[in-house]
Amino acid sequence: MFSKEESRELRELFWTSFGKSFPRKWILYDTKIKGFSFKFHFDTKSAFVTLDVEHDLENRIKHWEKLESLKSILRDDYLPEAIFEEEFLLDNGKEISRIYVPLDQKVSIHNKNTWQEVMVFLNENMSKFESFFEDYSDILKDD
């Protein structure tokens, strides 16, 4: 078991190491579309990359419909494992829409032996998400 401080230090070390191993500027929150954000996730049980749509309900629905219309393209050409969840509940109770790709292996941010595998997974899948976004951002932008 790790103390909260040890866990925090490991998380910080992982993300610092990831940035040094795969140095590039990610789109993440700077999509230029209000409510659209890309996120990395790695904790003690899982790793995944996401495209989250967090907006007022009306705009979230509008953006989700656009993403749904591109679903086959995203899966066929970029991320075959992408999971679409129109209604995804965050830990804080907020409802968002989310497209995500999980790493289908047991990993833990507390286990350095899994870090390299997770770093490669995050880098490859976020790069594919960003390529999709760059190719179709004109369709996804507000009218």
N, C-alpha and C positions, 0 to 999 in steps of 0.2 A: 504494500500500500504506500501511496505517496501522500505527503502533507499537501495542503492547498498551495503552499509556497513552492514546493518541489514540482508540483503539477504545473503551476504557472511558469516556472523556469523552463521546464521541458517544452511546453507549448511555444514559449518565446524562442527557444533554441531551434525548434523545428521550423518555425516560419522564417527565422533568420537564415537558417541553412537552406531552406527552399529558395529564398530570394537570391542567395549566392550561387546555388546550383543551376537555377533557371532564371538568370537576370533578364527581365524584360518588363516593359510597362503594360500591364493588363488593363483592359477596358473597365472591368468591374463596375464601379458605381458611375463612371463617366460615360454612360451610353448616349447622352443627349436626349433621352426620352424619359420624361418624368414617370417615376414609378417602376422603371425597368432597372434591374441590377443583377450582375453576375456575382456569385459567391463561391468561395472555397469552403469546404467543411472537413475537419478531421478532428475526431475526439477519441475517447477510449474504446469505442465500439465500431466506428464506421468512418468512411471517407466518401465524399461525393462533391460534385460541382453542380451548381444550380443557375437557372435563369428565373428570377423571382419577379412577379408582377404584383406590386404593392401600390394600390391607388384607391381612389374612391371607387365604389362599386360600379358605377356607370362606365368610367374609363377603364377599369380593370376588365370588365366584360368586353368592351370594344377591342382592347388589346389582345385579350385571350382569343377572341374570334379570329383575329388575324394570325395568331400563332397556330391555332387549330387548322387554318387553311394551308399552312406551310408544314404541317405535321409529317406528311409522307416525304417531303423533300428533306426535312431535318433527319428523319430516320434513314432514308435511303442513301443520302449523300454525305452525311456528317456523323451522326450519332445513332446507330441502330438500337442501342440500349436505352435511349431516352424514355423517361417515364413522364407522362403528362398528368398533372393533378390540378384540376380546375379549382378545387376547394381544398387547400392545405392549411391546417391549423398549426401555427407556431407555438412554441412552449409558453409564450406570454399571452396566448389566447387570441392573437390577431389572426384573421383569415386572409390568406393570400392565394394567388395562383402560382404554380411552380412547375417547371420542367427540370428534371434532374437526371444525372447519371451516377449511380452508385458503384463503388468498387465492391465486387462480389467476393471478397475474401475477408477473413478476420484480421483486423489490424487495430493497433492502438497507438495513440500518440505517446503513450508511456513506454512503448517498446521500440527502441531505436532500430531493432532489426527489421521493422516494417517500414521505416521511414523512406528508404530509397524507392521502394515499390510504390508507395503513396505519392511521392514527389513526381515520379514519372507519370502515374495515372492522372494526377491533377494537371500537370503541364499538357499532356496530350489531349485530354478531354476539354479543358478550358480553351485550348487553341482551336479545337474543332467548333466549340460553341461560338467563339469570337469570329471565326471564318464565316459561319452561317449568318451571324448577326451582321457582319460587314456586307455580305452579299445581298441580304434582304432588308437592311435597315430602312430603305426608302419605303417599303411596304408597311413596316412596323411603326413608322413615325406617325405622329398625330396628323390628321387631315387638315 
